[in-house]
Amino acid sequence: MRSERLRRLLGYSWAAVGSKLAWTAYNESDSIVLGRLAGDVTLGFYAMANWIALLPVEKIAAVVNQISAPVLPARGANRRLDGLPDLFRNHSSRGCRRPSPLNRQVDPDHPGLQLLSLYAAMRSLILLFPPVLMAGYQADWLFRYNLLLLIVLPAAFGIRAWWNGGVGVALAWALVYPLVAAWIANRGLQVLEMIWGALGWELRTAVASTIGMLAMAVVAHLLLSGQGTVGLMLAIFIAAFVYGFFFFFFFFFLFGGAVLGDVRLLLSILGVRFAAGPKPLPLLARSESNRGSRP
């Protein structure tokens, strides 16, 4: 009970819990501050825009983040210590290559939604680093990072909400969060033994596809601006089609050799699981089997 190992274990656990609590507090502080300063109506419009912008992050990237935290230490336990950076780099690079980090604009005329989409794109990328830091025994550093955000962000939300309501809070997310998030990105790259240029290289396919998609979305929106809701839906459909074309055809073959390997790996895993799955026995056969196995 008085061992050094137990003291390190408790320190790591307290840092992990504190980090989670700090993250929850600053993640909800925008709604609390905006509701107090701007009222329920402004908060309602902001909450809807925030939900739309963060939908891809909450449904995809957050799930990947939760799975990665236990998977990396479990895999790393079977490796030598000097081989862990390679393992972490391969995992993080695969996460960067997925198209999920970059979000589509739902309503190009809504400034709050545009700003929150920029924040969501940055957040989906930053979500790749906390599992790496936790697996690299950097829980105390991650706690200090979330504590800094808990101090800085509510203050920025209060100033911007008093100045410009919901759009001001969205602007605080888009401006303040990336500045602090660059700190965790730099720390994560140090653990991965990577440089910023290598991170940008892994993001090239998604970034190029998104630029093409946004350009086509703007053109389609301008051409169909007089068509109301139908025009907006057509613009979204055209932008989604262009994104898929760029990612899965053009950039897939020119720059996405690693992505092709990821897709093949995923298909092989799914094929093996489906092929190896045991066929369910009929009810009578199962009962006879269970009866015969009893002493």
Buried (B, 14 or more C-beta within 10 A) or exposed (E): EEEEEEEEEEEBEEBBEBBBBBBEBBBEBBBBBBBEBBEEEBBEBBBBBBEBBBEBBEEBBBEBBEEBBEBBBEBBEEEEEEEBBEBBBEBBBBBBBBBBBBBBBBBBEBBBBBBBBBBBBBBBBBBBBBBBBBBBEBBBBBBBBBBBBBEBBBEBBBBBBEEBBBBBBBBBBBBBBBEBBEBBBEBBBBBBEBEEEBBEBBBBBBBBBBEBBBEBBBBBBEEBEEEEEEBBEBBBEBBBEBBEBBBBEBBBEEBBEBBEEBEEEEEEEEEEEEEEEEEEEEEEEEEEEEEEEEE
